[in-house]
Amino acid sequence: MTRYHPYSRDQGPLYLRPPNPRAQRALTVPTNAVSVARLLFSLLKANGRSYDEVAEASGILRSTLKSWRHRTAPTYSSIEACFNAIGWHFFPCPKVETLPSEIAADLARLAAKMKVDLSEVWSALGELAADQTFLRERAKERIEAHEAERLALRNARIASRAANDDVKGRRKPKPANDNIKQSSESAA
């Protein structure tokens, strides 16, 4: 018997699909699971997602998802994949109390200005840092490609000049016409 999967990758990301109403009834949030797993299960329930949908979208086995309820704790990479599948970022950030006072004050002002929570500010800063790193790597690759192209053109020019110098029977350049010298010799 073929099992029905309501999620298909060709229909776009899971978090843009309409919720599955049957998943809301069946999914419960465990009380003794790890806090990050409880958060994931509460989001799955709120968004109407089933284990099968998240397993297909994230690449994490259904049995692994179910084991997070009572037996095991998720790894960072697996919980991050599940959060990404439902349209959330999973970004660890320090608490405000652990930060130096001047940084905490600046982040609090930024969060107030953006009208968001401090964790969202950290997420935005993390994305900005990742984007900057990506752009820096991309620029470095472009510079290296440009330098390689420039070196290849230079080597081609040098090889062309060397080939032209080695041609037999090539005329030697004529000396410059020195009219002054010729006129003084003829007068004498």
C-alpha positions in Angstrom: 0.0 0.0 0.0 1.4 3.4 -1.0 1.5 5.9 1.7 0.2 9.4 1.0 2.6 12.3 1.5 0.9 15.6 1.5 4.2 17.4 1.0 6.0 17.4 -2.3 9.3 19.3 -3.0 8.1 20.5 -6.4 5.3 22.4 -4.7 7.7 24.8 -3.0 9.0 25.2 0.5 7.0 23.5 3.3 6.4 26.8 5.2 4.6 28.3 2.2 2.2 25.4 1.8 -1.3 25.5 3.5 -1.4 23.7 6.8 -2.6 20.2 7.2 -5.7 20.3 9.6 -5.3 16.6 10.6 -1.8 17.3 12.0 -3.1 19.8 14.5 -5.3 17.2 16.2 -2.7 14.4 16.2 0.3 16.3 17.4 0.8 16.9 21.1 3.6 18.8 22.9 5.5 16.6 25.3 6.2 18.0 28.8 9.4 16.2 29.5 11.3 16.7 26.2 14.2 19.1 25.7 13.1 22.7 25.5 14.1 23.2 21.9 12.2 20.0 21.0 9.1 21.3 22.8 9.4 24.6 20.9 9.6 22.7 17.6 6.6 20.5 18.5 4.5 23.5 19.6 5.3 25.3 16.3 4.4 22.1 14.3 1.1 22.0 16.1 0.4 25.7 15.6 1.3 25.6 11.9 -0.6 22.4 11.3 2.4 20.3 10.2 2.8 16.6 10.6 5.9 14.5 11.3 5.9 13.2 7.7 5.8 16.7 6.2 8.7 17.9 8.3 10.7 14.7 7.8 10.4 15.0 4.0 11.2 18.7 4.0 14.2 18.6 6.4 15.7 15.2 5.6 15.4 14.1 9.2 13.8 10.7 9.7 10.3 10.5 11.2 11.5 8.1 13.8 14.2 10.6 14.9 11.6 13.3 15.3 9.5 11.1 17.4 12.5 10.0 19.5 13.0 13.6 20.5 9.7 13.4 22.5 11.0 11.2 25.3 14.3 9.4 24.5 17.0 11.6 22.9 18.0 15.2 22.5 18.3 16.6 19.0 21.7 17.7 17.5 22.2 21.3 16.5 22.3 20.4 12.7 19.1 18.3 12.9 17.1 20.7 14.9 18.3 23.6 12.6 17.1 21.6 9.6 13.7 21.1 11.1 13.3 24.8 12.0 14.4 25.8 8.5 11.8 23.4 7.0 9.0 25.2 8.8 10.3 28.7 8.0 12.1 29.6 11.2 15.8 30.4 11.9 17.5 28.5 14.7 20.1 30.9 15.9 21.7 30.6 19.4 22.3 34.0 20.9 23.6 35.1 24.3 21.4 36.5 27.0 21.4 40.2 27.6 22.7 39.7 31.1 25.9 38.1 29.8 26.8 40.9 27.4 29.0 43.9 28.2 26.7 46.8 29.3 27.5 49.1 26.3 26.8 46.3 23.8 23.6 45.3 25.6 22.4 49.0 25.6 23.1 49.3 21.9 21.3 46.1 21.1 18.3 47.1 23.2 18.1 50.4 21.4 18.4 48.6 18.0 15.6 46.2 19.0 13.4 49.1 20.1 14.1 50.9 16.9 13.3 47.8 14.8 10.3 47.0 17.0 11.4 43.4 17.4 12.6 41.0 20.1 16.3 40.9 20.9 16.6 37.3 19.5 15.4 38.7 16.1 18.1 41.4 16.2 20.7 38.7 16.8 19.3 36.7 13.9 19.4 39.7 11.6 23.0 40.4 12.7 24.0 36.8 12.1 22.4 36.9 8.6 24.2 40.1 7.9 27.5 38.6 9.0 26.9 35.6 6.8 26.0 37.7 3.8 29.1 39.8 4.3 31.3 36.7 4.5 29.7 35.3 1.4 30.2 38.6 -0.5 33.8 38.8 0.7 34.5 35.3 -0.5 32.8 36.0 -3.8 34.8 39.2 -4.3 38.0 37.3 -3.5 37.1 34.7 -6.2 36.4 37.4 -8.7 39.7 39.1 -8.0 41.6 35.8 -8.3 39.9 35.1 -11.6 40.7 38.6 -12.9 44.4 38.2 -11.8 44.6 34.8 -13.5 43.2 36.2 -16.7 45.6 39.1 -16.6 48.5 36.8 -16.0 47.5 34.6 -18.9 47.2 37.6 -21.2 50.7 38.8 -20.1 52.2 35.4 -20.7 50.6 35.2 -24.1 52.0 38.6 -25.1 55.5 37.5 -23.9 55.3 34.3 -25.9 54.1 36.2 -29.0 57.1 38.6 -28.7 59.5 35.7 -28.2 58.1 34.0 -31.3 58.4 37.1 -33.4 62.1 37.7 -32.3 63.0 34.2 -33.3 61.7 34.5 -36.9 64.6 34.0 -39.4 65.1 36.6 -42.1 63.5 39.4 -40.2 64.7 42.8 -41.2 66.7 44.7 -38.8 65.5 48.1 -38.0 67.1 50.9 -40.1 69.2 53.4 -38.3 67.6 56.8 -37.9 68.3 59.3 -40.7 71.0 61.7 -39.4 70.8 64.6 -41.9 73.0 66.8 -39.8 75.9 64.4 -39.8 75.6 63.8 -43.6 75.5 67.5 -44.5 78.6 68.2 -42.4 80.6 65.4 -44.0 79.7 66.6 -47.5 80.7 70.1 -46.8 84.1 69.1 -45.6 
